[in-house]
Amino acid sequence: MNEEQKQQVTGAGGDFEERMRELLAEDANTIRPAPVPYPAIRRRGTIERRRRVAAAGAAVVVLAAMPVGAYALADRDAGRNTVASTPSGAAPRTSATPTPTPSASPAGPARPATEHQLLDGITFEQAVDGLEKCLAYDQSNTSGADSRPDLGAAKDYRIILAMNSTGDSNAPGDGMFVVAVKEQPTQTRLICNIKDGEAAGLSTSVGSDDVPGAGPVMADINGGKLYQQSILDRGNWKLPFRWGVIGTVEPSVARVTVSYGGATSQAALDHGWFVASGVLNQQVTLAPRIKGYDADGKLVYDSDKDKNYEKRLP
């Protein structure tokens, strides 16, 4: 206690000890530190712990993402079939949407080059069924001693034409024609007639029809049944009459037209074959006239000038 305090105590005439206690109490209140803010400290500690947990969690995510990056880089490595290894201790990755395995195309004959070669509402499936029945018909009528070549299976062929057939005096009853060809092991063409769901007749040609001096377009020498009725009905055909003309073309031929009964049709070109069709509405005596053109539109074939082509109907 300094002198001034002592004088104040003694000058007041009071009890020294009691006054001393009062002064000490006042000093104690003056220098007492502020209470510790325990709630604030607790909140700060909680926030800090959460921050540390969040940071640790972020580090775990990055580590887990690294193998994904490795797979992505491996997939982009052009020109190589690279398989990324799975990190030690990590579970193998599986694709959420597995890539489907392409299914094999069903075995069967090839489709024609254009849908216009399937006529009169005949579907491709119906044409295939007709072809299979024709081949089975041929097999059932071939004996072990028969020298005819095996026509093979339907899957070896390409269907190039399917159309209605008109019955005549020689072969009564309407039906459906199916024309199919194959190139291997030997060029083969077959024309099959289906009536009432059964094979009723089959015409085949095995081997090339090429003849000396043949032009770049050549009508099938046995395809007459597709565009004419029986000689017994000459001049009295059933009309309207669906007709077809088929034959082979060389690669240099870009377009083929067929004129019959006063109307002209443009043929479809199908892997070295031409296929034309139309509907006849009048009696005729002349065979279809066939013309071929190159890519420049130049006439390169005219059946009227082909000495091997029969220009009149029998």
C-alpha positions in Angstrom: 0.0 0.0 0.0 1.4 3.4 -0.9 1.5 6.4 1.3 -1.6 8.1 -0.2 -3.7 5.0 0.6 -2.3 4.8 4.1 -3.2 8.5 4.7 -6.7 7.9 3.3 -7.1 5.0 5.7 -5.7 6.7 8.8 -7.3 10.0 7.9 -10.8 8.5 7.8 -10.4 7.4 11.4 -11.7 4.0 10.7 -10.5 0.6 11.4 -7.4 0.0 9.4 -7.8 -3.8 9.0 -11.4 -3.4 7.8 -10.6 -0.7 5.4 -7.7 -2.8 4.1 -10.1 -5.7 3.3 -12.3 -3.3 1.3 -9.4 -2.0 -0.8 -8.1 -5.5 -1.5 -11.6 -6.6 -2.6 -11.9 -3.6 -5.0 -8.4 -4.4 -6.5 -9.4 -8.0 -7.0 -12.5 -7.0 -8.9 -10.5 -4.6 -11.0 -7.8 -7.1 -12.2 -10.1 -10.2 -12.5 -9.8 -11.7 -16.0 -12.9 -12.1 -18.2 -14.5 -15.5 -18.0 -13.3 -18.1 -20.5 -15.7 -18.4 -23.5 -16.2 -22.1 -23.4 -19.2 -22.3 -25.8 -17.3 -20.3 -28.5 -14.2 -22.5 -28.1 -16.4 -25.6 -28.4 -18.1 -24.4 -31.5 -14.7 -23.4 -33.1 -13.3 -26.8 -32.3 -16.3 -28.6 -33.8 -16.0 -26.5 -37.0 -12.3 -27.2 -37.3 -12.8 -31.0 -36.8 -15.5 -31.0 -39.6 -13.1 -29.1 -41.9 -10.4 -31.6 -41.3 -12.8 -34.6 -42.0 -14.0 -32.9 -45.2 -10.5 -32.4 -46.4 -9.6 -36.0 -45.6 -12.7 -37.2 -47.4 -11.8 -35.2 -50.5 -8.4 -36.8 -50.6 -10.0 -40.3 -50.5 -12.3 -39.4 -53.5 -9.3 -38.3 -55.5 -7.4 -41.5 -54.8 -10.5 -43.5 -55.8 -10.8 -41.5 -59.0 -7.3 -42.1 -60.2 -7.9 -45.7 -61.7 -10.9 -44.2 -63.6 -8.5 -41.8 -65.3 -6.2 -44.6 -66.1 -8.9 -46.5 -67.9 -10.0 -43.4 -69.8 -6.5 -42.8 -71.1 -6.1 -46.4 -72.1 -9.3 -46.3 -74.1 -8.2 -43.2 -76.0 -4.8 -44.8 -77.0 -5.6 -44.9 -80.8 -4.4 -47.9 -82.8 -3.8 -50.2 -79.8 -5.9 -52.7 -77.9 -4.8 -51.8 -74.4 -6.1 -53.4 -71.2 -5.6 -51.3 -68.0 -4.6 -53.3 -65.0 -6.6 -53.0 -61.8 -4.7 -51.4 -58.9 -3.6 -53.7 -56.1 -6.2 -54.1 -53.5 -8.9 -52.4 -55.6 -12.0 -54.2 -56.8 -12.2 -54.8 -60.5 -14.4 -52.3 -62.4 -17.5 -53.4 -64.2 -19.3 -51.5 -66.8 -22.7 -50.2 -65.8 -24.1 -50.9 -69.3 -22.3 -53.8 -70.9 -21.8 -53.6 -74.6 -24.2 -56.0 -76.3 -22.6 -58.8 -78.4 -23.7 -58.4 -82.1 -26.0 -61.3 -83.0 -25.1 -63.3 -86.1 -27.3 -62.6 -89.1 -29.6 -65.5 -89.8 -28.5 -67.8 -92.6 -30.6 -67.5 -95.7 -30.6 -66.2 -99.3 -29.6 -62.6 -100.0 -32.2 -60.0 -100.7 -32.6 -58.4 -104.1 -30.9 -55.1 -104.8 -34.2 -53.2 -104.8 -37.6 -53.7 -103.3 -39.1 -53.3 -106.8 -37.9 -56.8 -107.6 -40.5 -58.2 -105.1 -43.8 -57.6 -107.0 -47.5 -58.1 -106.5 -47.3 -57.9 -102.7 -45.0 -60.9 -102.4 -42.8 -60.5 -99.3 -39.2 -61.5 -99.1 -40.1 -64.2 -96.5 -42.6 -65.7 -98.9 -40.0 -65.7 -101.7 -37.6 -67.5 -99.4 -40.2 -70.1 -98.5 -40.8 -70.6 -102.2 -37.1 -71.0 -103.0 -36.7 -73.6 -100.2 -39.7 -75.6 -101.5 -38.2 -75.6 -105.0 -34.9 -76.9 -103.8 -36.6 -79.6 -101.8 -38.7 -80.5 -104.8 -35.5 -80.9 -106.9 -33.9 -83.1 -104.2 -37.0 -85.3 -104.0 -36.9 -85.8 -107.7 -33.2 -86.6 -108.0 -32.1 -90.2 -107.9 -28.6 -91.5 -107.0 -27.9 -92.3 -110.7 -29.1 -88.9 -111.8 -26.3 -86.8 -113.4 -27.9 -83.5 -112.6 -25.8 -81.3 -110.4 -26.8 -80.6 -106.8 -28.4 -77.1 -106.7 -27.2 -76.5 -103.1 -28.9 -74.8 -100.2 -31.1 -71.7 -100.2 -28.6 -69.7 -98.2 -26.2 -69.8 -101.2 -28.6 -67.9 -103.5 -29.7 -64.3 -104.1 -33.4 -63.8 -104.9 -33.6 -61.4 -107.8 -37.3 -61.6 -108.7 -40.6 -62.7 -107.3 -43.9 -62.1 -109.1 -47.3 -63.5 -109.8 -47.6 -66.2 -112.5 -50.5 -66.7 -114.8 -51.8 -70.1 -115.6 -52.4 -71.1 -119.2 -53.7 -74.1 -121.2 -50.4 -76.0 -120.8 -50.1 -75.3 -117.0 -53.4 -74.3 -115.5 -53.7 -72.4 -112.3 -52.2 -69.1 -111.2 -49.3 -69.0 -108.7 -46.0 -67.3 -108.1 -42.6 -67.2 -109.8 -39.4 -67.0 -107.7 -36.1 -66.4 -109.6 -32.8 -66.9 -107.7 -29.1 -67.0 -108.7 -25.8 -67.9 -107.2 -22.2 -67.5 -108.4 -20.3 -70.1 -106.5 -19.1 -72.7 -107.0 -20.8 -72.5 -110.4 -23.1 -69.8 -111.8 -26.6 -71.1 -111.3 -30.0 -69.6 -112.2 -33.3 -71.2 -111.2 -36.9 -70.2 -112.0 -39.4 -71.9 -109.8 -43.2 -71.9 -110.0 -45.2 -72.2 -106.8 -48.9 -73.0 -106.9 -51.2 -73.6 -103.9 -48.1 -73.5 -101.6 -46.3 -76.3 -103.4 -43.5 -76.3 -106.0 -45.1 -77.0 -109.4 -42.2 -76.6 -111.8 -38.5 -75.8 -111.9 -36.3 -74.5 -114.6 -32.5 -74.4 -114.0 -29.5 -73.2 -115.9 -26.0 -74.2 -114.6 -22.9 -72.6 -116.0 -22.4 -69.4 -118.0 -24.8 -68.7 -120.9 -22.1 -66.8 -122.8 -22.0 -67.4 -126.5 -19.5 -66.3 -129.1 -20.1 -62.7 -130.1 -22.4 -62.0 -127.2 -22.8 -58.3 -126.3 -22.5 -56.6 -122.9 -26.2 -57.5 -122.2 -27.6 -61.0 -122.6 -31.1 -62.2 -121.9 -31.5 -65.5 -120.1 -32.0 -68.1 -122.8 -34.4 -70.1 -120.7 -36.3 -67.0 -119.3 -39.0 -67.0 -121.9 -41.6 -68.5 -119.5 -41.5 -65.3 -117.5 -42.8 -63.2 -120.3 -45.0 -65.5 -122.5 -47.9 -67.8 -122.2 -48.3 -71.2 -123.8 -48.0 -71.4 -127.6 -51.4 -73.2 -127.4 -53.0 -69.8 -126.4 -51.2 -67.7 -129.0 -53.3 -64.6 -129.7 -55.6 -65.4 -126.8 -53.4 -64.7 -123.7 -55.0 -64.0 -120.3 -54.8 -60.3 -119.7 -53.6 -58.3 -117.8 -50.4 -60.4 -117.7 -47.5 -59.8 -115.3 -44.3 -60.4 -117.2 -40.6 -60.4 -116.3 -37.3 -60.4 -118.2 -33.9 -61.4 -116.7 -30.3 -61.7 -118.0 -26.7 -60.8 -117.3 -24.9 -57.5 -117.8 -21.2 -56.5 -117.9 -19.9 -53.9 -115.5 -19.7 -51.3 -118.3 -23.5 -51.3 -118.6 -25.0 -48.6 -116.4 -28.7 -48.8 -117.5 -31.0 -51.3 -119.2 -34.5 -50.8 -120.6 -37.0 -53.4 -121.7 -39.9 -52.5 -124.1 -42.9 -54.9 -124.3 -46.4 -54.4 -125.7 -45.9 -50.7 -126.3 -44.6 -49.9 -122.8 -41.0 -49.5 -121.6 -39.6 -50.4 -118.2 -36.2 -49.6 -116.7 -34.5 -52.7 -115.3 -32.9 -53.1 -111.9 -29.2 -54.0 -112.0 -28.4 -56.6 -109.3 -24.8 -57.9 -109.0 -24.3 -58.6 -112.7 -27.9 -59.4 -113.5 -30.7 -57.2 -114.9 -34.3 -57.6 -113.9 -37.2 -55.9 -115.7 -41.0 -56.3 -115.3 -44.3 -54.8 -116.3 -47.9 -55.6 -117.0 -49.1 -56.5 -120.5 -52.5 -55.3 -121.5 -52.6 -56.4 -125.2 -51.9 -59.4 -127.3 -48.3 -59.4 -128.7 -46.3 -61.3 -131.3 -42.9 -59.7 -130.7 -40.5 -60.5 -127.8 -39.4 -57.9 -125.4 -36.8 -55.5 -126.9 -33.8 -54.9 -124.6 -31.4 -52.0 -124.7 -28.3 -51.3 -122.7 -26.5 -48.0 -122.1 -23.1 -47.1 -120.6 -22.5 -44.4 -118.0 -22.4 -41.7 -120.7 -25.8 -42.7 -121.9 -24.5 -44.3 -125.1 -26.4 -47.2 -126.5 -24.1 -50.3 -126.2 -26.6 -53.0 -126.8 -29.9 -53.5 -128.8 -31.6 -56.9 -128.9 -33.0 -56.0 -132.3 -29.4 -56.2 -133.6 -28.4 -59.3 -131.6 -28.4 -62.3 -134.0 -28.5 -64.7 -131.0 -31.7 -63.1 -129.6 -35.1 -64.5 -130.7 -37.1 -61.4 -131.7 -40.5 -63.0 -132.3 -42.6 -65.1 -130.0 -43.1 -68.7 -131.0 
